[in-house]
Amino acid sequence: MPEGEERARSLQPRLAGERFDAVLSSPLQRARRTAVLAGFADPTPEPLLVEWNYGDYEGITSREIHSQRPDWDLWRDGCPGGESPEDVRGRATRLLQSLEARGTASVIVFSHGHFLRMLCIVFLELPLESGARLNLDTAALSVLRKSDRGHLLQLWNDTGHLPGSSA
């Protein structure tokens, strides 16, 4: 996957000089490799960061699913034989609680699109169906932060560092 690796490498200059209290990664190879290519040689594996378990829908496109179930929505229905939206929300909640308990203020995570969208939903206390409205590209940067005004979405799906980007 040369294009994906190039996208991951483009994070390195963008993140150079940034310091984090913790660098966490899904234990799955793609996320760990992204962390390494982005300049974080030894991310801590965090099982809560794995991608949504798609169960019977693993390897099947949304278009194919909709040909059989036209009204199916991941954020409402989940995946038969896999995780429900509530299951994934529970993992995201446990991750945030764990970080809070450890007092970890500045964290970078390398994970997967649907899980990261759920993490944002939980952090911002949004309804589950909001996930369908949050586009997230490969190797994009997003920043969630606490402020005196509560939880904020400071940056979302920033791809300005990617080769050929005009942003």
matplotlib code that plots the C-alpha trace (Angstrom):
import matplotlib.pyplot as plt

x = [0.0, 2.5, -0.1, -1.3, 2.3, 3.1, 0.1, 1.3, 4.8, 3.5, 2.4, 6.0, 7.0, 3.5, 3.9, 7.6, 8.2, 4.9, 5.1, 2.6, 2.1, 1.1, 1.2, -1.5, -2.2, -4.7, -2.9, -3.9, -1.0, -2.2, -2.6, 0.7, 2.5, 0.9, 2.2, 5.7, 5.7, 4.4, 7.6, 6.4, 8.6, 7.1, 3.3, 1.6, -0.9, -4.4, -7.0, -9.9, -8.7, -9.4, -11.8, -15.5, -16.1, -18.1, -19.0, -20.9, -20.3, -16.5, -15.1, -18.5, -19.0, -21.9, -23.2, -23.4, -25.1, -27.6, -28.5, -29.8, -30.8, -31.7, -32.5, -29.3, -27.3, -24.1, -24.7, -28.2, -28.1, -24.5, -23.3, -24.9, -22.3, -20.2, -20.6, -23.6, -23.2, -23.7, -20.8, -18.4, -19.6, -18.9, -15.3, -14.8, -16.2, -13.9, -10.9, -11.7, -12.3, -9.0, -7.1, -8.9, -8.1, -4.4, -4.3, -3.1, -3.5, -1.9, -2.5, -2.1, -4.0, -3.6, -6.8, -9.4, -12.0, -15.3, -13.8, -12.3, -15.6, -17.3, -14.5, -15.4, -19.1, -18.5, -16.1, -18.5, -21.6, -23.3, -26.1, -24.8, -26.3, -23.9, -21.2, -22.7, -22.0, -18.3, -16.1, -12.6, -9.9, -6.9, -3.9, -6.1, -5.4, -8.2, -7.9, -10.3, -9.6, -11.0, -11.4, -13.1, -16.1, -16.3, -15.2, -14.3, -13.7, -10.7, -9.7, -11.3, -10.2, -7.3, -5.3, -3.3, -0.1, -0.8, 1.2, -0.7, -3.0, -3.9, -5.0]
y = [0.0, 2.6, 5.4, 4.7, 4.6, 7.9, 9.5, 8.2, 9.5, 12.9, 13.2, 13.1, 16.7, 17.9, 16.4, 17.1, 19.0, 18.0, 16.3, 13.9, 12.3, 9.1, 7.6, 5.0, 2.7, 0.1, -3.2, -3.9, -3.7, -0.8, 1.6, 0.6, 1.0, 4.4, 5.5, 4.3, 6.0, 9.2, 9.2, 7.4, 4.3, 2.6, 3.3, 1.7, -0.9, -0.2, -2.9, -0.4, 1.4, -1.5, -0.8, -1.6, -5.3, -5.6, -9.3, -10.7, -7.5, -7.7, -7.2, -6.2, -2.6, -0.4, -0.5, -4.3, -4.3, -1.7, -3.9, -6.5, -4.1, -0.7, 0.9, -0.3, 2.3, 1.4, 4.1, 2.8, -0.9, -2.0, -5.3, -8.8, -11.1, -8.0, -4.9, -2.6, 1.1, 0.9, -1.7, 0.7, 3.7, 1.6, 1.0, 4.7, 5.7, 3.3, 4.6, 8.2, 7.2, 5.4, 8.4, 10.7, 8.3, 8.3, 12.0, 11.9, 15.3, 15.2, 12.0, 11.0, 8.0, 5.9, 4.0, 3.4, 5.6, 4.4, 4.0, 7.5, 8.9, 7.2, 8.5, 12.1, 11.5, 10.2, 13.1, 15.7, 13.9, 13.8, 11.3, 8.1, 8.9, 11.9, 9.5, 9.3, 13.0, 12.9, 12.2, 11.1, 10.5, 8.2, 9.9, 13.0, 14.9, 15.7, 17.4, 17.0, 19.1, 20.1, 23.8, 25.9, 25.8, 22.0, 19.5, 21.0, 19.8, 21.9, 20.3, 17.6, 15.7, 18.0, 16.7, 19.8, 17.8, 15.2, 15.2, 17.2, 18.8, 22.4, 23.0]
z = [0.0, -1.2, -1.2, 2.3, 3.6, 1.8, 3.5, 6.9, 6.3, 5.5, 9.1, 10.3, 9.4, 10.5, 14.0, 14.4, 17.6, 19.1, 22.5, 23.9, 27.3, 25.6, 22.1, 21.7, 18.8, 17.9, 18.1, 14.5, 12.0, 9.8, 12.8, 14.3, 11.0, 10.6, 14.0, 13.1, 9.7, 11.4, 13.6, 16.7, 16.8, 19.8, 20.3, 23.2, 21.9, 23.2, 22.5, 22.9, 19.8, 17.4, 14.5, 14.7, 14.5, 11.3, 11.9, 9.0, 7.0, 7.2, 3.7, 2.3, 1.0, 2.2, -1.4, -1.3, 2.1, 0.9, -2.0, 0.5, 3.3, 1.7, 5.1, 6.9, 8.8, 10.6, 13.3, 14.1, 13.2, 13.8, 12.2, 12.6, 14.2, 15.1, 17.3, 17.8, 18.0, 21.7, 22.0, 20.1, 22.2, 25.3, 24.2, 23.3, 26.7, 28.5, 26.6, 27.6, 31.2, 31.3, 30.0, 32.5, 35.4, 34.3, 34.2, 30.6, 29.2, 25.7, 23.8, 20.2, 19.0, 15.8, 15.2, 12.5, 10.8, 12.3, 15.8, 15.7, 14.6, 17.6, 19.9, 18.7, 19.3, 22.8, 23.7, 22.4, 23.9, 20.5, 19.4, 17.8, 14.4, 14.2, 13.2, 9.7, 9.3, 10.3, 7.3, 8.1, 5.6, 5.9, 7.7, 8.6, 11.8, 14.2, 17.6, 20.5, 23.5, 26.9, 27.6, 30.2, 27.9, 27.9, 25.3, 21.9, 18.4, 17.6, 14.3, 12.2, 9.1, 8.4, 5.4, 4.6, 5.1, 2.5, -0.8, -3.4, -0.9, -1.6, 2.0]

ax = plt.figure().add_subplot(projection="3d")
ax.plot(x, y, z, "-o")
ax.set_aspect("equal")
plt.show()
